[in-house]
Amino acid sequence: MTSALTTAPRHYPWYVRLIFALQRRRYGTELESARLWGRMPKAFLALSLLYRALDRNTSPIELALRSLLTVRVSQINWCEFCVDLNSAVALERHVTADKLDALKDFGQSRFFSEREKAALAYAEMMTRSSGKADESVIAVLKRHFEEDAVIELTALIAFQNLSSKFNATLGVQPQGFCRR
């Protein structure tokens, strides 16, 4: 599927161009999804700031687990762009290729700790939500995470659902960040 919308260069406000410059420095190119979000400059700025707040060094959620969560949510939402980008970031954060390959079956995999399994089950519950939260999944999660960490996990998973559903629905294609 190709995107039905063009991401051709447009005139963007200075702060959107700044975000693009930071992406070029980090990834070597602008992200196609950012070009779409950039068409709503204030929303894009707010979204970028929210992501920075969630993906910070002082987070109670370790880097590798944050990456595993974003990849798993992206897989469920069929966002090839997000799987590509988030898998590349996960590998940079020392997640092994074997672990990424086993992510869809994390519950039965020896590669994942009980803490990781609890967080990933929570991410699946949120992403495949049919309404009411599963109290048993939350009870297991609370054995491994303090309340502030649960709130942060919830925010990160919600953010990735927004991002991956936006990109998948608009047909944003992978940009070849993860050449596995």
Secondary structure, DSSP 8 states (H G I E B T S, - for coil): ---SS--------HHHHHHHHHHHHHHSS--HHHHHHTTSHHHHHHHHHHHHHHS-TT-SS-HHHHHHHHHHHHHHTT-HHHHHHHHHHHHHTT--HHHHHTGGGGGG-TTS-HHHHHHHHHHHHHHT--SS--HHHHHHHHHHS-HHHHHHHHHHHHHHHHHHHHHHHTT----SS---
